[in-house]
Amino acid sequence: MGGAGNQSSCRLGTGVGTMSTRWSKAAIFLAVILVAVAVPTSAQATFPGRNGLIAFTAGTDAGSQLFTVRPDGTDLRQITRVDGDAVNVDWAPDGSRIVFSIGSEDSVRIAVARPDGSRLKVLPQPAGVFDDQPSFSPDGRTIYFERFTIATNDDAIWRMSSDGSHQRRLLGPFPNGFVTDPNVSPDGKTLSFQGFDGSVTGPPPNLEPAQGLFTADVDGRHIRQIRPFTADETIKADWAPSGRRIAVTENANHFHPADSANIVTMRPDGSAVREVTHFHDGETNAYLGSYSPDGQWVVFRLEIGGLFGLYRMHPDGSQRKAILAPSAFRPSLIDWGPRARSDVHGA
């Protein structure tokens, strides 16, 4: 389902020290995870349904952990207490499970759990790899994810069954860069992902890699670039439940230093780009989380006056409302889930 706009692809894709060129990819991969909460990133596609809880990552004294909150801002709960950082959460289409990454100084693995954090299970992983940015397929049976293989320096999109079996590499078109944030369209036919080929970086001193937005057939064939690297996307895009538009944050790492990060939407072929937020002072920034399951809202992080708020608005940018008012508490990697049958929470 949708991702919560905020950073992490084990790289934590949002712009925080992502991977300047991905030299020493393994070290950078881990470094990004550790700063994931700083800039939004995360894989996901929001599938149609009734609105349920919003999940996200935030910092604690014991690292970054997952939280949930109702759409009206009540019932804020910490649901993980893992060793390391819990990031890049994605909801199963039926709202019964979440999938996310657990990162430490020397590993990144994918786990599944119930929405309250119980029955946590770390999925199998071969030696010598880092797995991140998981997202469910529309039927909930498959998980798509990013895998970095140390021995071959290969960063690619993979898929596996939801129990971790039948792992298969799909695509990895950028030998000098990386691919991340795989999200399957609601009709199950198209895969979107972020890519970087080493050709464009942001301004010094950080020289953040500038990501472009791509799509491909769900089997990895017919790759198409639909947004340029200079768009400077977050590692976090989301499909509308209708499948008619894709949302993402652009200028995420301030490729244009004097401008702000803003949320845009577009058609699946990259046409008809619309700016949803309109901040241009260079200080106020909007980072995408995801669409709501009913498609009527977009949840995002608003950075304003040095504080961080969790907000929602209609997909045209109207009716902006605070869910969690701006404070030092920083919601990251946000994903709005569907209401499970046993869930009494709602929008």
N, C-alpha and C positions, 0 to 999 in steps of 0.2 A: 504494500500500500504505500502511501506516500512517505517520503522521507522527511525528516524534519530538517529543514534547511540548516544545516550547519555542518559542516566539516567532518570528514573523516573518511577515509578510504584507507584506513590504516595509514593512510596518508592523510587521512582525515580530510580529505579533500577540501577543505574550504579555504583555502588560502592561507593557512598558517604554515609557514615553512613547509610547503608541500614537497617539493623535490626539485630543486633548482635545475637539475639536468638529469637527475637520477643517477649520477655517478654514485658509486657506493650505494646502490639502490637499497640494499637490505638495511643499512644504517638509517637512511633517510626515511624509508618506509616506516620504521619503528619510531623515529623522531616525530614524524607527523602524527602518529597515533597519540603520542603523549601530549600534543598540543591541539588535538582534534577539536576540543571544545571552543577554541578561539575563533575558528571560522567555519561556517557551515559546510557540511557535506554529508552525503549519505545516499544510498541507493534505495529507490522505491518507485512503485506505481500504485496509485490509489484506485481500488476497485469499487464498483457500485455497492452501496449498502446504507444502513442507518448509522448515524453518527454515534461513535462511542468515545472512548478515552483518547487523550493525546499523550503520546510517549515521547520522551526526549532524554538527552544526556545533560548532566550538570556536574560541576565539580563538588567534591566533598573532601573531608580530611583524609579519606581513604581512597583517593583517586576519583576519576570520573565514573559516575554510576547512573543507572536508569531511574527515571521518575515517571509517574503518570499523573494526570490531572483531568478533571472534567472540563468540558468546553466553557463552562461558566466560571472557571477559576477555583472551584472548591475541590476539596478532597485531594490535595496534593500529597503524593506518597512516594517514598523511595522504595523501589522494588528489587534492586540488586545490591549485593554487598560482596562483590567478587574481588579476588586478589588481582589487581591490575585495573584496567579501564574498560568499562562497558560502554560501547558506542555503536552508532549506525544501526539503530533498531528499525525493524520493518514488521508490519502486522500481517498475519495470515488473512486471506480473504474472508474467512468466517469469524474472525476475531478471537479464535480459541487459543492462538499461539503467537509468540513473537520470535523473531530471529535477530541476532545481533552479533557483534564481534567482541571478543575479550582480548585486550592487548596488554603486554608487559614489556619489559626491557629486551626480551629475547624471543618473544613469540606473539603471534596473532592467530586466534582460532575463532571458529564460528560456533555459536551455541543456540539452542532453542529452549524456550520455557513457556510456562503459562503467563498470562498478562499480569499476574500478581508476583511473578518472579519464581514461583515454585516449580518443581519438577524440571529444574535446569539440567540440560544435557549438552555436553560439548561433543560436537560431531567429529568423526574420524578425519585424520589428516596425515599424509605421509611425511616423513622426515624431510627437512630442508626446504620447507615452504612457509609462506605467510598467507593466510586467507582473511579476506575482509570484504566489506561492502555487500552483505547478503541481501537478497530480496526474493520474495515468493513469486511464483507464477500465478496466473489468475485462478487455477484450480487448486492451488496450495500444495501440489504434489512435488514440485520442483523448486529448488533454490538456485538462483544465479548469483555468482560472486566473483570477486577479483582474487587471483592467486599470483603471488610472486615466487618464482623458483630460483633459489640462490645459485645453484650450480650452473644454470644456463642463462642467468640474468634475464629471465623471461617473465614479463608481466602481461597477464592475459585474463580474459573473461572465461569462466568455467561454469558448468552447471552440475547439479547432483540431485538425487532424490532427497526428499525432506528428512530422511533418516540418515543421510550422509553417504549412502551407497551410490553406485553407478556414476562416479565422477568422470567428467569429460571436458576437455578443452574445446572452446568454441572459436575464439578469435583473439589475436594479439598482433595487430597490424603495425605497431610502432616499436621497432627494435631499439630505437634511440630514446624512447620515452615510456609512456604507460597508457593503459586503458583502465577505466574504473567506472563505478556507479552504474551497473547494469540494471535496467528496469524493463519489464515486459509490458507491452500495451494491454489494455483490458480485453481485447479480442484475442490475445495470445499469439499474434502474428508477427509483431515487430519488437525488436530490442533496441532501446536507446542506451547510450553510454557516453561518457566523457573521455576525451583523448588528448594527449600531448605528444608532439613528435620532436621536441627540442628546438623548434624553429623560432619560437616567440617566448620571451620572458618579460615579466613586469619590471618596473623601475628599480634601481639600486636603493638601499643596500640588499634587500631580500631576494631580488631576482626570481620571484615566484614564477613557476611554470604557468603559462596562459593556456587554459583548456578550451577546446572546441567541443561542440555537441555533434554526435553522430547517431545514425540509426543503421540497423542491419536486419535481415530476416532473422527469425528467432533461432535458426540453425547456424547463424554466424556468417552467412553468405550475403553478397550484395551490400557491402558497406557504403554508406553515403554520409558525407559531412554536410550537416544542415546549418551549423553556425561556425563562424571562423574562430581561429585561436585568439584573435584580437578582441573577441567578445569577452574574454576573461571570465569564463563561467565558474561557478562553484562546482565542486564535485557533489552535485545534488540536483537532480532534475526530477520532475514528477509528471506522470500522465494524468490528465483529467479523467474522471470515471467514465465519461462519454467516449474517451479515446480521440476526441477531436482536437485537443490542444495539449501542448507540453509547456510546463512552467519551469523556470530556472532563474537563478540570480546571475546578473552580469556585472562586469567591473568588480568582481568579487574580491580580487587581491589588489585592486586599485591600479590596474594597468594605466588608467588615466588618473594620476594622483590627485588632481584637484576636484574630481567628481566623486559621487557617492556610489555605493553598491545598490542596485535596484532590481526588483523582480519584473521579469517580462514573461509573456506567453507567446506561443506561436503555433502554427499548424504543424502536423507531423513531418511535413517536407521542409520546414524552416521558413515558410512564407508567412505573410500577415503578422509580423512581429508587433506586439503591443506592449508598451511600458505600463505596468500596473501601478508601481509606486513612482514618485517623482521627486526624489531628494537629490539635490545637486550642490549642497554646500561642502561636500567632502568630509563631513563629520557625522551626519545622520545616515544610517545605512539600514537597508531591509534585506534580510536573508531568508530565502524560501525554506519552508518546512515541507508542506504538502497540501494537496487538496483535501477537503473533507470527503468522506465516503458518499454523501449525497450530492457532491459537486457544487454546493451553494457557497462554499467558503474556501479560503486559503489561509493556512496557519503559517506564521512566520515570526522571526525574531527581529525586533526593532531596536537598533542601537541609537541612543539619543542622549546627549549631555553626559557621555561617559557611563551611562547605565544601560541595562538590557531588559527588554520586556517581551513577553509572549503575547502576540496579537493575532486576531483573525480579521479578515475582510472579505468582501465579495470578490470574485475573480476579476471584476472590472476595477477594483481598487476602492470601491465605495464602502460605506458603513464600517469603517475601521474601529475595532473594539479591543480593549485590553483584556486579556485573560489573566495574566500576571503582570501587574504594573511594573514599570521600570525600576530596577534595583541593581545591586551588585550580583545578584543571583543570575547566572547566565544560561538560559536554555539553549541547547545545541542539538543538531542532528534530530530534528523534530519530525514526528510522523503521527498523523491523525488516523486512528483505527476505527473499524466498524464495531457496532454493538453486537456482542455475542449473545446467544440466546439467554444465557444466565446472567447477563450484565444488566444492572438496573440503572447504570449511568447513561446519560444521553446529552444531546445538544440542547 
